[in-house]
């Protein structure tokens, strides 16, 4: 059966309406009124998971992949309806990417040493119950990909999702538990509370049965987790610059950068947030962005008006995050046709619409005299987050110098930022990029601890 537009809308409405009632009373799996109960349930489930074979874990992950594919459109619509942010079509692609490219148990590798004195294995074992804090920008994507990696490694997980995306997060948590039950696994491989708050988050961070916390979000949550006294995986904020030099294919750079920046209305933390362009090609780049890529160049007056709407008392206006260019321009009284997908202008690097991580399809261009100045400017704009940076250049030496200077978890060369998530690029997908703590793109092996098993004087057959 193919789902038509009206049918999907009806399903989403029905699901959202059901979830107005207490999640627990609607029979959603993994949802508890109390954080301590949620942790206890995940602990019981982990006792079962840790005795399961890798093959059994893999069967559950395969079922999660199938359910993610089947529910991609529903989850995408729920995310947009509940948070008001993002783009349904792009969110469908993000869920499909999770289903297809988040690794399972194949990600776990054993190290072996053998010699005259026997055999030593370093096996990657589970932590137990992992605490996970998730953002409103990719709510179900993060729940699904975290659960798949954590379960592959033999853990279960308790989520404290962003309150603004709790229904979508609960829907995804229910799906992974259904997948487990259908495969003969336990309920509660992923748990949460009906009403996540900072208090439930604190209970989770301090709980004796939570040895590891994975935080995906802005600087506040990562700092809180890293101050908790527990081991923390910190996937924090970014402000990725895209540098374009005079050796680049300028037309392609315009296309790649605008495609990356506008994906899901710029919600991904890896997405291009501003451009640094060498002045000899800056106007050509702007020309292609406007004439071929649906960019709208705003005047100085419009920049001031947009800044006043987007940043209020120095803080991001949440009503602007993840909104389309057309909606943002509408907020300052500028009407544009539907094909306008990105807002652009020239400005200094200190311009608030350039220096701040906005998560909106706004691409300010900072002109620089040459590559050397561009590199310094890009380092400044990344603010030491060490998260993501991008470059369009055909000079390999410059690309190498840029990569070393920016020192980020992700660096995309001559492509759109989402290639780093495996979308039009090689390798795995994740929505938790551990920039602050250095694990980079997280996967099953990130959620393991090393265990050395030693057999003396036997099993070496060399
Ligand atoms: P946010 O920081 O507002 O919230 C993220 C999560 O942290 C939520 O669950 C929130 O309730 C919780 N939280 C916030 N402050 C907390 C505190 N002091 N103690 C405990 N919990 C706290 O972020 P958001 O708006 O949901 O998401 C956008 C931000 O997340 C951006 O900065 C983006 O770059 C970042 N992000 C990073 C990654 C990554 O993989 N590195 C992925 C997605 C989003």
Boltz pocket constraint, residues with backbone or C-beta under 6 A from the ligand:
constraints:
  - pocket:
      binder: B
      contacts: [[A, 133], [A, 134], [A, 135], [A, 136], [A, 137], [A, 138], [A, 160], [A, 161], [A, 162], [A, 163], [A, 198], [A, 201], [A, 216], [A, 217], [A, 218], [A, 219], [A, 220], [A, 221], [A, 224], [A, 234], [A, 235], [A, 236], [A, 237], [A, 238], [A, 267], [A, 268], [A, 269], [A, 357], [A, 431], [A, 432], [A, 433], [A, 434], [A, 435]]
      max_distance: 6.0
